[in-house]
């Protein structure tokens, strides 16, 4: 694995043979994070961005948040803590305004493109309802809220900096199995049934209402005798649509069931990829997707931890 660091003066520096690398990707976090440690005998100028390659494949491109120099009994080291390009949208607050005929083209040009993103993929139709950008919203929240509320899809930033709001993953599912040929192998499997994650009922107060007039019940919670109620005020919530409450229920169901696989080596996969899993512990499990990826490399071990969740 090779790294190209760019200093604030525009100089590219090749960083080779890291002694430790950790890359985390999650559906909940728009920005991936990377921490890498290198043997380093001299002080490097301030670094602003970094790219990581596996052979010729770009696997990370982002900004450097923390640059550390470490000297101990084991030697001298450079440690970099970084986030992918989507972090720029998280770090910047959006200008409060109202869009009367919003479209992805307009949202992208005003809230995303100024930060160095050049392209988006997704439906560009205009909508007649108003879209409100509230004080305190980040540029990422503007993009995410518009895409989810209007396009019914969650946006993501690809490793090469494209805003992707296309349809769901239609690629052939990845197969994880220790008994099938040409399947991805794993050293361990853990299944989590997290009852505490599930909301049984959400009561919502709509704009213009004095009481919590909407009641959304979770049939999944009823079947499992789970009681966990929440109240949300859509009047004062920047995510002020009923779809926000519905997403809360959907997310609570998804997060209640997880499967963690610890795999040897590096697994070339992305958050959202579809998965089929065959294991004697659960026979055959389908309708799964990758929710989280954690890749770790050090002097003793290389592994990838894959967390799966079940789709609807």
C-alpha positions, 0 to 999 in steps of 0.5 A: 500500500502506497500513500501520496501526501500533498503539503500546503505548498503543493508538494507531493511526498510519497509515503511507503511501507506504513507500520500501521493502517486503519480505514473505517467506512460506515453507512452512518458516516458520510466521511470515511476515516483513515489513520496511518503510521509511518517510520519517519526520520525527518520532519515533513512540512504540513500536509493538507491532503492524502491519497492511498493506493492498493497497487494502482487502485485508489482506495482513499482520498481525503484531508488530513485532520491531525499530523503527529510526530512520535519519538519513543523507544521503537523509533521515530514515526509520523502519524496521520489522522484523516477523513475522506473528502465528504468531511469538507461538507460536514465541516462547513455550515450552509447559508440559510435560505428557502428553495421554491423549485429545488433540484439536485442540480441546484443543490449540488451547484450551491452547496457541494460544487464550491468545495471541489466536487465536479460531478453528480449522478442522480435524478435532476428533476425539479420539485414544486414544494419548498425546501428549507435550509435552516440555520446551523445545517451543514452543507452535507445535511442540505444535500442529504436531506434533499436527496432523502426527502425528495429523491428517496435515496441517500447520497454518498461520495465515491472515492474519486469525488463523485456525488452518487445519488443513483438507484440502489446497488444492482450488482451481483451480491458478494458471497461469504462462505467457508464451505463454497468455492470462490466465496470470501472466507472469514475467521469468525462470525458473530450474530447480534440481536439488539432488541434495545435498538428498536422503536415500538412507536413514534409520536410526532407533532406536525407543523401547525399542530399543538399536540402530537397528532401522528402515531407511527407504530412498528409491527416488528416491535409488536411481534417481539413484545418490545416497548420503546416509545419516542416523541419528535417535534417536527415543528422545530426540527430541521428534518421537518417531514413525516418521512424523517419519523418513518426513517427513524423506525426503518433505521431502528429495525435495521440496526437491531440485527447485525452480523460481524465477520472477521476476514483475513487480508483486505476485502475489496468491498464498499458500504451498501454492497449486497451480500449472501452469507452461508454458514452452518450457524444460520444456514443461508442468509440473504437480503443482507448489505454491508453496513460497516467496514474496518480494515486494519494492517500492522506488522503482525496482522492484516484483516477486514471486519465486515458488519452486515445488516438486513435490508427490508 
